[in-house]
Amino acid sequence: MSDTTTQPPRIAFVCVQNAGRSQMATAFAKRERERRGLDVTVLTGGTHPADAVHDEVIGAMADLGIDLSGRTPREITTDELRSCDYVATMGCSTLDLPADVDVRDWALDDPDGEAPDRVHDIRDEIESRVSALFDELEAERGMGA
């Protein structure tokens, strides 16, 4: 876990393929970080990354003006996760991390292969959870205005 007195908080968004839910969460987290003017490190990755972000996810995010077409799924290491203050898994957690890492399993459905309306519902739920996490982060750490 990072030292809160000297290092910005670190948040990771993780799923198996890093091709859908975690990519959406990361994009929303980066947007929240900018909107709120916070110093927060955002990481993402998967335990078994896919070759590309799912097309339906790219489309759903494009509907909000967020371009994920250039993103590539990546593997996230245990060391990266251990360095985080918060780790949000998307419904597929098998992580074994120290007790000082706040791990949350958001239990979200996988958007891969789903109809656009269902992908939009999953996307909107992720956006809401990321916003709530940033509200909590600001309150706990006295960040923001």
Chimera marker file (.cmm) of the C-alpha trace (Angstrom):
<marker_set name="trace">
<marker id="1" x="0.000" y="0.000" z="0.000" r="1" g="1" b="0" radius="0.5"/>
<marker id="2" x="1.361" y="3.428" z="-0.817" r="1" g="1" b="0" radius="0.5"/>
<marker id="3" x="2.348" y="5.916" z="1.865" r="1" g="1" b="0" radius="0.5"/>
<marker id="4" x="-0.524" y="8.400" z="1.959" r="1" g="1" b="0" radius="0.5"/>
<marker id="5" x="1.687" y="11.210" z="3.239" r="1" g="1" b="0" radius="0.5"/>
<marker id="6" x="4.087" y="11.215" z="0.298" r="1" g="1" b="0" radius="0.5"/>
<marker id="7" x="2.570" y="9.280" z="-2.569" r="1" g="1" b="0" radius="0.5"/>
<marker id="8" x="-0.673" y="9.803" z="-4.443" r="1" g="1" b="0" radius="0.5"/>
<marker id="9" x="-3.269" y="7.090" z="-3.893" r="1" g="1" b="0" radius="0.5"/>
<marker id="10" x="-3.054" y="4.200" z="-6.332" r="1" g="1" b="0" radius="0.5"/>
<marker id="11" x="-6.180" y="2.575" z="-7.745" r="1" g="1" b="0" radius="0.5"/>
<marker id="12" x="-6.240" y="-0.498" z="-9.989" r="1" g="1" b="0" radius="0.5"/>
<marker id="13" x="-9.125" y="-1.801" z="-12.073" r="1" g="1" b="0" radius="0.5"/>
<marker id="14" x="-8.728" y="-5.490" z="-12.859" r="1" g="1" b="0" radius="0.5"/>
<marker id="15" x="-10.570" y="-8.212" z="-14.743" r="1" g="1" b="0" radius="0.5"/>
<marker id="16" x="-9.502" y="-11.382" z="-16.460" r="1" g="1" b="0" radius="0.5"/>
<marker id="17" x="-9.096" y="-10.109" z="-20.026" r="1" g="1" b="0" radius="0.5"/>
<marker id="18" x="-8.701" y="-6.355" z="-19.397" r="1" g="1" b="0" radius="0.5"/>
<marker id="19" x="-10.797" y="-5.921" z="-22.536" r="1" g="1" b="0" radius="0.5"/>
<marker id="20" x="-14.108" y="-4.590" z="-21.233" r="1" g="1" b="0" radius="0.5"/>
<marker id="21" x="-15.148" y="-3.666" z="-17.709" r="1" g="1" b="0" radius="0.5"/>
<marker id="22" x="-11.719" y="-2.719" z="-16.400" r="1" g="1" b="0" radius="0.5"/>
<marker id="23" x="-11.002" y="-0.640" z="-19.504" r="1" g="1" b="0" radius="0.5"/>
<marker id="24" x="-14.260" y="1.283" z="-19.007" r="1" g="1" b="0" radius="0.5"/>
<marker id="25" x="-13.535" y="1.765" z="-15.297" r="1" g="1" b="0" radius="0.5"/>
<marker id="26" x="-10.044" y="3.046" z="-16.066" r="1" g="1" b="0" radius="0.5"/>
<marker id="27" x="-11.343" y="5.549" z="-18.607" r="1" g="1" b="0" radius="0.5"/>
<marker id="28" x="-13.941" y="6.837" z="-16.130" r="1" g="1" b="0" radius="0.5"/>
<marker id="29" x="-11.331" y="7.019" z="-13.353" r="1" g="1" b="0" radius="0.5"/>
<marker id="30" x="-8.974" y="9.073" z="-15.504" r="1" g="1" b="0" radius="0.5"/>
<marker id="31" x="-11.862" y="11.382" z="-16.383" r="1" g="1" b="0" radius="0.5"/>
<marker id="32" x="-12.781" y="11.751" z="-12.671" r="1" g="1" b="0" radius="0.5"/>
<marker id="33" x="-9.153" y="12.436" z="-11.791" r="1" g="1" b="0" radius="0.5"/>
<marker id="34" x="-9.037" y="15.261" z="-14.331" r="1" g="1" b="0" radius="0.5"/>
<marker id="35" x="-12.472" y="16.676" z="-13.470" r="1" g="1" b="0" radius="0.5"/>
<marker id="36" x="-11.653" y="16.779" z="-9.768" r="1" g="1" b="0" radius="0.5"/>
<marker id="37" x="-8.043" y="17.857" z="-10.179" r="1" g="1" b="0" radius="0.5"/>
<marker id="38" x="-6.759" y="15.006" z="-8.021" r="1" g="1" b="0" radius="0.5"/>
<marker id="39" x="-3.333" y="13.423" z="-7.837" r="1" g="1" b="0" radius="0.5"/>
<marker id="40" x="-4.296" y="9.757" z="-8.191" r="1" g="1" b="0" radius="0.5"/>
<marker id="41" x="-2.431" y="6.989" z="-9.996" r="1" g="1" b="0" radius="0.5"/>
<marker id="42" x="-4.744" y="4.771" z="-12.067" r="1" g="1" b="0" radius="0.5"/>
<marker id="43" x="-3.667" y="1.288" z="-13.185" r="1" g="1" b="0" radius="0.5"/>
<marker id="44" x="-5.448" y="-1.410" z="-15.131" r="1" g="1" b="0" radius="0.5"/>
<marker id="45" x="-4.729" y="-4.911" z="-16.271" r="1" g="1" b="0" radius="0.5"/>
<marker id="46" x="-5.911" y="-8.457" z="-16.497" r="1" g="1" b="0" radius="0.5"/>
<marker id="47" x="-4.816" y="-11.818" z="-15.244" r="1" g="1" b="0" radius="0.5"/>
<marker id="48" x="-5.094" y="-13.279" z="-18.776" r="1" g="1" b="0" radius="0.5"/>
<marker id="49" x="-5.316" y="-10.298" z="-21.144" r="1" g="1" b="0" radius="0.5"/>
<marker id="50" x="-7.127" y="-10.491" z="-24.463" r="1" g="1" b="0" radius="0.5"/>
<marker id="51" x="-5.622" y="-9.295" z="-27.716" r="1" g="1" b="0" radius="0.5"/>
<marker id="52" x="-7.913" y="-6.266" z="-28.013" r="1" g="1" b="0" radius="0.5"/>
<marker id="53" x="-10.615" y="-4.294" z="-26.249" r="1" g="1" b="0" radius="0.5"/>
<marker id="54" x="-14.060" y="-5.692" z="-27.102" r="1" g="1" b="0" radius="0.5"/>
<marker id="55" x="-15.739" y="-3.903" z="-30.021" r="1" g="1" b="0" radius="0.5"/>
<marker id="56" x="-19.001" y="-3.457" z="-28.107" r="1" g="1" b="0" radius="0.5"/>
<marker id="57" x="-17.100" y="-1.720" z="-25.301" r="1" g="1" b="0" radius="0.5"/>
<marker id="58" x="-15.339" y="0.602" z="-27.736" r="1" g="1" b="0" radius="0.5"/>
<marker id="59" x="-18.745" y="1.473" z="-29.206" r="1" g="1" b="0" radius="0.5"/>
<marker id="60" x="-20.446" y="2.070" z="-25.856" r="1" g="1" b="0" radius="0.5"/>
<marker id="61" x="-17.669" y="4.355" z="-24.675" r="1" g="1" b="0" radius="0.5"/>
<marker id="62" x="-17.582" y="6.197" z="-28.012" r="1" g="1" b="0" radius="0.5"/>
<marker id="63" x="-21.247" y="7.053" z="-27.377" r="1" g="1" b="0" radius="0.5"/>
<marker id="64" x="-19.956" y="9.135" z="-24.431" r="1" g="1" b="0" radius="0.5"/>
<marker id="65" x="-17.108" y="10.674" z="-26.411" r="1" g="1" b="0" radius="0.5"/>
<marker id="66" x="-14.447" y="8.408" z="-24.861" r="1" g="1" b="0" radius="0.5"/>
<marker id="67" x="-12.125" y="6.706" z="-27.351" r="1" g="1" b="0" radius="0.5"/>
<marker id="68" x="-10.841" y="3.285" z="-26.289" r="1" g="1" b="0" radius="0.5"/>
<marker id="69" x="-9.927" y="2.171" z="-29.823" r="1" g="1" b="0" radius="0.5"/>
<marker id="70" x="-6.212" y="2.671" z="-29.187" r="1" g="1" b="0" radius="0.5"/>
<marker id="71" x="-6.150" y="0.774" z="-25.887" r="1" g="1" b="0" radius="0.5"/>
<marker id="72" x="-4.441" y="-2.605" z="-25.613" r="1" g="1" b="0" radius="0.5"/>
<marker id="73" x="-5.209" y="-5.070" z="-22.804" r="1" g="1" b="0" radius="0.5"/>
<marker id="74" x="-2.225" y="-5.750" z="-20.586" r="1" g="1" b="0" radius="0.5"/>
<marker id="75" x="-1.243" y="-8.102" z="-17.819" r="1" g="1" b="0" radius="0.5"/>
<marker id="76" x="-1.102" y="-6.649" z="-14.331" r="1" g="1" b="0" radius="0.5"/>
<marker id="77" x="1.451" y="-7.992" z="-11.877" r="1" g="1" b="0" radius="0.5"/>
<marker id="78" x="0.942" y="-8.971" z="-8.272" r="1" g="1" b="0" radius="0.5"/>
<marker id="79" x="3.591" y="-6.411" z="-7.305" r="1" g="1" b="0" radius="0.5"/>
<marker id="80" x="1.615" y="-3.659" z="-9.052" r="1" g="1" b="0" radius="0.5"/>
<marker id="81" x="-1.523" y="-4.707" z="-7.190" r="1" g="1" b="0" radius="0.5"/>
<marker id="82" x="0.276" y="-4.892" z="-3.844" r="1" g="1" b="0" radius="0.5"/>
<marker id="83" x="1.409" y="-1.296" z="-4.347" r="1" g="1" b="0" radius="0.5"/>
<marker id="84" x="-2.191" y="-0.089" z="-4.617" r="1" g="1" b="0" radius="0.5"/>
<marker id="85" x="-4.429" y="1.428" z="-1.999" r="1" g="1" b="0" radius="0.5"/>
<marker id="86" x="-7.605" y="0.286" z="-3.778" r="1" g="1" b="0" radius="0.5"/>
<marker id="87" x="-8.168" y="-2.583" z="-6.200" r="1" g="1" b="0" radius="0.5"/>
<marker id="88" x="-11.542" y="-2.937" z="-7.903" r="1" g="1" b="0" radius="0.5"/>
<marker id="89" x="-12.173" y="-6.256" z="-9.578" r="1" g="1" b="0" radius="0.5"/>
<marker id="90" x="-15.039" y="-6.567" z="-12.000" r="1" g="1" b="0" radius="0.5"/>
<marker id="91" x="-16.634" y="-9.776" z="-10.783" r="1" g="1" b="0" radius="0.5"/>
<marker id="92" x="-13.857" y="-12.246" z="-11.272" r="1" g="1" b="0" radius="0.5"/>
<marker id="93" x="-11.605" y="-11.830" z="-8.249" r="1" g="1" b="0" radius="0.5"/>
<marker id="94" x="-9.193" y="-14.570" z="-7.346" r="1" g="1" b="0" radius="0.5"/>
<marker id="95" x="-6.611" y="-12.113" z="-6.045" r="1" g="1" b="0" radius="0.5"/>
<marker id="96" x="-4.618" y="-12.832" z="-2.914" r="1" g="1" b="0" radius="0.5"/>
<marker id="97" x="-3.436" y="-9.446" z="-1.658" r="1" g="1" b="0" radius="0.5"/>
<marker id="98" x="-2.271" y="-8.110" z="1.698" r="1" g="1" b="0" radius="0.5"/>
<marker id="99" x="-4.902" y="-6.894" z="4.160" r="1" g="1" b="0" radius="0.5"/>
<marker id="100" x="-3.786" y="-3.273" z="3.763" r="1" g="1" b="0" radius="0.5"/>
<marker id="101" x="-4.999" y="-3.225" z="0.134" r="1" g="1" b="0" radius="0.5"/>
<marker id="102" x="-8.703" y="-2.356" z="-0.070" r="1" g="1" b="0" radius="0.5"/>
<marker id="103" x="-10.022" y="-4.941" z="-2.571" r="1" g="1" b="0" radius="0.5"/>
<marker id="104" x="-13.568" y="-4.564" z="-3.864" r="1" g="1" b="0" radius="0.5"/>
<marker id="105" x="-15.287" y="-7.032" z="-6.134" r="1" g="1" b="0" radius="0.5"/>
<marker id="106" x="-17.911" y="-5.119" z="-8.094" r="1" g="1" b="0" radius="0.5"/>
<marker id="107" x="-19.547" y="-8.316" z="-9.448" r="1" g="1" b="0" radius="0.5"/>
<marker id="108" x="-20.371" y="-6.835" z="-12.855" r="1" g="1" b="0" radius="0.5"/>
<marker id="109" x="-21.561" y="-8.821" z="-15.859" r="1" g="1" b="0" radius="0.5"/>
<marker id="110" x="-19.116" y="-9.239" z="-18.734" r="1" g="1" b="0" radius="0.5"/>
<marker id="111" x="-20.152" y="-7.040" z="-21.696" r="1" g="1" b="0" radius="0.5"/>
<marker id="112" x="-18.423" y="-9.280" z="-24.258" r="1" g="1" b="0" radius="0.5"/>
<marker id="113" x="-20.966" y="-10.383" z="-26.864" r="1" g="1" b="0" radius="0.5"/>
<marker id="114" x="-23.859" y="-8.539" z="-25.227" r="1" g="1" b="0" radius="0.5"/>
<marker id="115" x="-26.416" y="-6.371" z="-27.034" r="1" g="1" b="0" radius="0.5"/>
<marker id="116" x="-25.727" y="-2.605" z="-27.072" r="1" g="1" b="0" radius="0.5"/>
<marker id="117" x="-28.444" y="-1.814" z="-24.489" r="1" g="1" b="0" radius="0.5"/>
<marker id="118" x="-26.938" y="-4.307" z="-22.022" r="1" g="1" b="0" radius="0.5"/>
<marker id="119" x="-23.417" y="-2.985" z="-22.621" r="1" g="1" b="0" radius="0.5"/>
<marker id="120" x="-24.712" y="0.554" z="-21.944" r="1" g="1" b="0" radius="0.5"/>
<marker id="121" x="-26.268" y="-0.628" z="-18.662" r="1" g="1" b="0" radius="0.5"/>
<marker id="122" x="-22.968" y="-2.209" z="-17.570" r="1" g="1" b="0" radius="0.5"/>
<marker id="123" x="-21.064" y="0.916" z="-18.659" r="1" g="1" b="0" radius="0.5"/>
<marker id="124" x="-23.397" y="3.186" z="-16.688" r="1" g="1" b="0" radius="0.5"/>
<marker id="125" x="-23.064" y="1.016" z="-13.570" r="1" g="1" b="0" radius="0.5"/>
<marker id="126" x="-19.275" y="1.189" z="-13.855" r="1" g="1" b="0" radius="0.5"/>
<marker id="127" x="-19.401" y="4.971" z="-14.257" r="1" g="1" b="0" radius="0.5"/>
<marker id="128" x="-21.531" y="5.252" z="-11.111" r="1" g="1" b="0" radius="0.5"/>
<marker id="129" x="-19.213" y="3.014" z="-9.071" r="1" g="1" b="0" radius="0.5"/>
<marker id="130" x="-16.087" y="4.864" z="-10.181" r="1" g="1" b="0" radius="0.5"/>
<marker id="131" x="-17.667" y="8.203" z="-9.253" r="1" g="1" b="0" radius="0.5"/>
<marker id="132" x="-18.651" y="6.829" z="-5.825" r="1" g="1" b="0" radius="0.5"/>
<marker id="133" x="-15.107" y="5.507" z="-5.296" r="1" g="1" b="0" radius="0.5"/>
<marker id="134" x="-13.691" y="8.953" z="-6.037" r="1" g="1" b="0" radius="0.5"/>
<marker id="135" x="-16.229" y="10.554" z="-3.657" r="1" g="1" b="0" radius="0.5"/>
<marker id="136" x="-15.034" y="8.143" z="-0.970" r="1" g="1" b="0" radius="0.5"/>
<marker id="137" x="-11.382" y="8.787" z="-1.787" r="1" g="1" b="0" radius="0.5"/>
<marker id="138" x="-11.864" y="12.538" z="-1.468" r="1" g="1" b="0" radius="0.5"/>
<marker id="139" x="-13.722" y="12.169" z="1.842" r="1" g="1" b="0" radius="0.5"/>
<marker id="140" x="-11.253" y="9.689" z="3.385" r="1" g="1" b="0" radius="0.5"/>
<marker id="141" x="-8.135" y="11.569" z="2.371" r="1" g="1" b="0" radius="0.5"/>
<marker id="142" x="-9.370" y="15.142" z="2.526" r="1" g="1" b="0" radius="0.5"/>
<marker id="143" x="-8.604" y="15.580" z="-1.158" r="1" g="1" b="0" radius="0.5"/>
<marker id="144" x="-10.206" y="18.034" z="-3.508" r="1" g="1" b="0" radius="0.5"/>
<marker id="145" x="-11.612" y="21.507" z="-2.890" r="1" g="1" b="0" radius="0.5"/>
<link id1="1" id2="2" r="1" g="1" b="0" radius="0.2"/>
<link id1="2" id2="3" r="1" g="1" b="0" radius="0.2"/>
<link id1="3" id2="4" r="1" g="1" b="0" radius="0.2"/>
<link id1="4" id2="5" r="1" g="1" b="0" radius="0.2"/>
<link id1="5" id2="6" r="1" g="1" b="0" radius="0.2"/>
<link id1="6" id2="7" r="1" g="1" b="0" radius="0.2"/>
<link id1="7" id2="8" r="1" g="1" b="0" radius="0.2"/>
<link id1="8" id2="9" r="1" g="1" b="0" radius="0.2"/>
<link id1="9" id2="10" r="1" g="1" b="0" radius="0.2"/>
<link id1="10" id2="11" r="1" g="1" b="0" radius="0.2"/>
<link id1="11" id2="12" r="1" g="1" b="0" radius="0.2"/>
<link id1="12" id2="13" r="1" g="1" b="0" radius="0.2"/>
<link id1="13" id2="14" r="1" g="1" b="0" radius="0.2"/>
<link id1="14" id2="15" r="1" g="1" b="0" radius="0.2"/>
<link id1="15" id2="16" r="1" g="1" b="0" radius="0.2"/>
<link id1="16" id2="17" r="1" g="1" b="0" radius="0.2"/>
<link id1="17" id2="18" r="1" g="1" b="0" radius="0.2"/>
<link id1="18" id2="19" r="1" g="1" b="0" radius="0.2"/>
<link id1="19" id2="20" r="1" g="1" b="0" radius="0.2"/>
<link id1="20" id2="21" r="1" g="1" b="0" radius="0.2"/>
<link id1="21" id2="22" r="1" g="1" b="0" radius="0.2"/>
<link id1="22" id2="23" r="1" g="1" b="0" radius="0.2"/>
<link id1="23" id2="24" r="1" g="1" b="0" radius="0.2"/>
<link id1="24" id2="25" r="1" g="1" b="0" radius="0.2"/>
<link id1="25" id2="26" r="1" g="1" b="0" radius="0.2"/>
<link id1="26" id2="27" r="1" g="1" b="0" radius="0.2"/>
<link id1="27" id2="28" r="1" g="1" b="0" radius="0.2"/>
<link id1="28" id2="29" r="1" g="1" b="0" radius="0.2"/>
<link id1="29" id2="30" r="1" g="1" b="0" radius="0.2"/>
<link id1="30" id2="31" r="1" g="1" b="0" radius="0.2"/>
<link id1="31" id2="32" r="1" g="1" b="0" radius="0.2"/>
<link id1="32" id2="33" r="1" g="1" b="0" radius="0.2"/>
<link id1="33" id2="34" r="1" g="1" b="0" radius="0.2"/>
<link id1="34" id2="35" r="1" g="1" b="0" radius="0.2"/>
<link id1="35" id2="36" r="1" g="1" b="0" radius="0.2"/>
<link id1="36" id2="37" r="1" g="1" b="0" radius="0.2"/>
<link id1="37" id2="38" r="1" g="1" b="0" radius="0.2"/>
<link id1="38" id2="39" r="1" g="1" b="0" radius="0.2"/>
<link id1="39" id2="40" r="1" g="1" b="0" radius="0.2"/>
<link id1="40" id2="41" r="1" g="1" b="0" radius="0.2"/>
<link id1="41" id2="42" r="1" g="1" b="0" radius="0.2"/>
<link id1="42" id2="43" r="1" g="1" b="0" radius="0.2"/>
<link id1="43" id2="44" r="1" g="1" b="0" radius="0.2"/>
<link id1="44" id2="45" r="1" g="1" b="0" radius="0.2"/>
<link id1="45" id2="46" r="1" g="1" b="0" radius="0.2"/>
<link id1="46" id2="47" r="1" g="1" b="0" radius="0.2"/>
<link id1="47" id2="48" r="1" g="1" b="0" radius="0.2"/>
<link id1="48" id2="49" r="1" g="1" b="0" radius="0.2"/>
<link id1="49" id2="50" r="1" g="1" b="0" radius="0.2"/>
<link id1="50" id2="51" r="1" g="1" b="0" radius="0.2"/>
<link id1="51" id2="52" r="1" g="1" b="0" radius="0.2"/>
<link id1="52" id2="53" r="1" g="1" b="0" radius="0.2"/>
<link id1="53" id2="54" r="1" g="1" b="0" radius="0.2"/>
<link id1="54" id2="55" r="1" g="1" b="0" radius="0.2"/>
<link id1="55" id2="56" r="1" g="1" b="0" radius="0.2"/>
<link id1="56" id2="57" r="1" g="1" b="0" radius="0.2"/>
<link id1="57" id2="58" r="1" g="1" b="0" radius="0.2"/>
<link id1="58" id2="59" r="1" g="1" b="0" radius="0.2"/>
<link id1="59" id2="60" r="1" g="1" b="0" radius="0.2"/>
<link id1="60" id2="61" r="1" g="1" b="0" radius="0.2"/>
<link id1="61" id2="62" r="1" g="1" b="0" radius="0.2"/>
<link id1="62" id2="63" r="1" g="1" b="0" radius="0.2"/>
<link id1="63" id2="64" r="1" g="1" b="0" radius="0.2"/>
<link id1="64" id2="65" r="1" g="1" b="0" radius="0.2"/>
<link id1="65" id2="66" r="1" g="1" b="0" radius="0.2"/>
<link id1="66" id2="67" r="1" g="1" b="0" radius="0.2"/>
<link id1="67" id2="68" r="1" g="1" b="0" radius="0.2"/>
<link id1="68" id2="69" r="1" g="1" b="0" radius="0.2"/>
<link id1="69" id2="70" r="1" g="1" b="0" radius="0.2"/>
<link id1="70" id2="71" r="1" g="1" b="0" radius="0.2"/>
<link id1="71" id2="72" r="1" g="1" b="0" radius="0.2"/>
<link id1="72" id2="73" r="1" g="1" b="0" radius="0.2"/>
<link id1="73" id2="74" r="1" g="1" b="0" radius="0.2"/>
<link id1="74" id2="75" r="1" g="1" b="0" radius="0.2"/>
<link id1="75" id2="76" r="1" g="1" b="0" radius="0.2"/>
<link id1="76" id2="77" r="1" g="1" b="0" radius="0.2"/>
<link id1="77" id2="78" r="1" g="1" b="0" radius="0.2"/>
<link id1="78" id2="79" r="1" g="1" b="0" radius="0.2"/>
<link id1="79" id2="80" r="1" g="1" b="0" radius="0.2"/>
<link id1="80" id2="81" r="1" g="1" b="0" radius="0.2"/>
<link id1="81" id2="82" r="1" g="1" b="0" radius="0.2"/>
<link id1="82" id2="83" r="1" g="1" b="0" radius="0.2"/>
<link id1="83" id2="84" r="1" g="1" b="0" radius="0.2"/>
<link id1="84" id2="85" r="1" g="1" b="0" radius="0.2"/>
<link id1="85" id2="86" r="1" g="1" b="0" radius="0.2"/>
<link id1="86" id2="87" r="1" g="1" b="0" radius="0.2"/>
<link id1="87" id2="88" r="1" g="1" b="0" radius="0.2"/>
<link id1="88" id2="89" r="1" g="1" b="0" radius="0.2"/>
<link id1="89" id2="90" r="1" g="1" b="0" radius="0.2"/>
<link id1="90" id2="91" r="1" g="1" b="0" radius="0.2"/>
<link id1="91" id2="92" r="1" g="1" b="0" radius="0.2"/>
<link id1="92" id2="93" r="1" g="1" b="0" radius="0.2"/>
<link id1="93" id2="94" r="1" g="1" b="0" radius="0.2"/>
<link id1="94" id2="95" r="1" g="1" b="0" radius="0.2"/>
<link id1="95" id2="96" r="1" g="1" b="0" radius="0.2"/>
<link id1="96" id2="97" r="1" g="1" b="0" radius="0.2"/>
<link id1="97" id2="98" r="1" g="1" b="0" radius="0.2"/>
<link id1="98" id2="99" r="1" g="1" b="0" radius="0.2"/>
<link id1="99" id2="100" r="1" g="1" b="0" radius="0.2"/>
<link id1="100" id2="101" r="1" g="1" b="0" radius="0.2"/>
<link id1="101" id2="102" r="1" g="1" b="0" radius="0.2"/>
<link id1="102" id2="103" r="1" g="1" b="0" radius="0.2"/>
<link id1="103" id2="104" r="1" g="1" b="0" radius="0.2"/>
<link id1="104" id2="105" r="1" g="1" b="0" radius="0.2"/>
<link id1="105" id2="106" r="1" g="1" b="0" radius="0.2"/>
<link id1="106" id2="107" r="1" g="1" b="0" radius="0.2"/>
<link id1="107" id2="108" r="1" g="1" b="0" radius="0.2"/>
<link id1="108" id2="109" r="1" g="1" b="0" radius="0.2"/>
<link id1="109" id2="110" r="1" g="1" b="0" radius="0.2"/>
<link id1="110" id2="111" r="1" g="1" b="0" radius="0.2"/>
<link id1="111" id2="112" r="1" g="1" b="0" radius="0.2"/>
<link id1="112" id2="113" r="1" g="1" b="0" radius="0.2"/>
<link id1="113" id2="114" r="1" g="1" b="0" radius="0.2"/>
<link id1="114" id2="115" r="1" g="1" b="0" radius="0.2"/>
<link id1="115" id2="116" r="1" g="1" b="0" radius="0.2"/>
<link id1="116" id2="117" r="1" g="1" b="0" radius="0.2"/>
<link id1="117" id2="118" r="1" g="1" b="0" radius="0.2"/>
<link id1="118" id2="119" r="1" g="1" b="0" radius="0.2"/>
<link id1="119" id2="120" r="1" g="1" b="0" radius="0.2"/>
<link id1="120" id2="121" r="1" g="1" b="0" radius="0.2"/>
<link id1="121" id2="122" r="1" g="1" b="0" radius="0.2"/>
<link id1="122" id2="123" r="1" g="1" b="0" radius="0.2"/>
<link id1="123" id2="124" r="1" g="1" b="0" radius="0.2"/>
<link id1="124" id2="125" r="1" g="1" b="0" radius="0.2"/>
<link id1="125" id2="126" r="1" g="1" b="0" radius="0.2"/>
<link id1="126" id2="127" r="1" g="1" b="0" radius="0.2"/>
<link id1="127" id2="128" r="1" g="1" b="0" radius="0.2"/>
<link id1="128" id2="129" r="1" g="1" b="0" radius="0.2"/>
<link id1="129" id2="130" r="1" g="1" b="0" radius="0.2"/>
<link id1="130" id2="131" r="1" g="1" b="0" radius="0.2"/>
<link id1="131" id2="132" r="1" g="1" b="0" radius="0.2"/>
<link id1="132" id2="133" r="1" g="1" b="0" radius="0.2"/>
<link id1="133" id2="134" r="1" g="1" b="0" radius="0.2"/>
<link id1="134" id2="135" r="1" g="1" b="0" radius="0.2"/>
<link id1="135" id2="136" r="1" g="1" b="0" radius="0.2"/>
<link id1="136" id2="137" r="1" g="1" b="0" radius="0.2"/>
<link id1="137" id2="138" r="1" g="1" b="0" radius="0.2"/>
<link id1="138" id2="139" r="1" g="1" b="0" radius="0.2"/>
<link id1="139" id2="140" r="1" g="1" b="0" radius="0.2"/>
<link id1="140" id2="141" r="1" g="1" b="0" radius="0.2"/>
<link id1="141" id2="142" r="1" g="1" b="0" radius="0.2"/>
<link id1="142" id2="143" r="1" g="1" b="0" radius="0.2"/>
<link id1="143" id2="144" r="1" g="1" b="0" radius="0.2"/>
<link id1="144" id2="145" r="1" g="1" b="0" radius="0.2"/>
</marker_set>
